[in-house]
Amino acid sequence: MLQQARAFILMSFLIITTVYIPGAYANALDGEKTIFLIDKKGNAIDIGRVTFDTSGTQISYQLQRHHNKFKDFFLSMKEMKCLEGPELMCHLSYPYTQPHTLTPDNLVWLSHDLLFMYKQPAEFGANFWNGIYYDLRIEDGIIKGTAQAVDLNLLASPPDNLDIPPISAAERDETDPKSRWLPYLEIR
């Protein structure tokens, strides 16, 4: 009987520690949330939804972009979906298989699904070295991201290991938020 009680306690502890999402993270990573890109003046553009599923031992997610917010552009022999403003912000879907999972302290795969490329409207073609990677973190129950520069040409061929996100901190550079039209991202 004592052995069964210990086994029950151990099993309960394991379930709680693998599924429990602490305090401020619980609301940020639960259910359906809206994805906003934020301009320098604080104006928000609703670009889509993300739905989090915490029913298993990992947190999984699904993205849904609002296609009606994006305009079609044919850049460098590729159709791209872009937001128009002082610059074009074109969404680039991560092109390779990935798990669509995350943890409260590791939102890297979600960042990979929210890659953008910017360009001036008068520029010709797509410049994939003008990539934007939103470095995501959870603050006060909201997922927030700050734009970082990344050369998206590194995604031209698949990474050696599809289980490891290829865009690490070493591939990204800080940017001046004043230099970008949409320097921030929020999921709330």
PEQUISUL-V223746 format. One record per pair of residues at least 24 apart in sequence whose ideal C-beta (glycine too) atoms are under 6 Angstrom apart, sorted by the first residue. I is the first residue (numbers start at 1). J is the second residue. Records with the same first field share a line. If there is no record, write none. Layout:
BEGIN
I = J, J
END
This chain:
BEGIN
18 = 57
21 = 104
24 = 141
25 = 104, 138
27 = 141
28 = 138, 141, 143
29 = 59
30 = 54
33 = 187, 188
35 = 187
36 = 186
37 = 182, 185
38 = 184
39 = 181, 182
50 = 187
58 = 101
59 = 102
60 = 100, 101
61 = 100
63 = 113
75 = 125, 126
76 = 125, 126
85 = 181
86 = 181
87 = 118, 120, 181
88 = 119, 121
89 = 116, 118, 182
90 = 117
91 = 116
92 = 117
96 = 158, 162
97 = 162
107 = 136
108 = 165
110 = 136
111 = 136
112 = 165
128 = 152, 153
133 = 167, 172
134 = 185
142 = 186, 188
143 = 187
144 = 186
145 = 185
147 = 175, 180, 183
148 = 172
149 = 173, 175
END
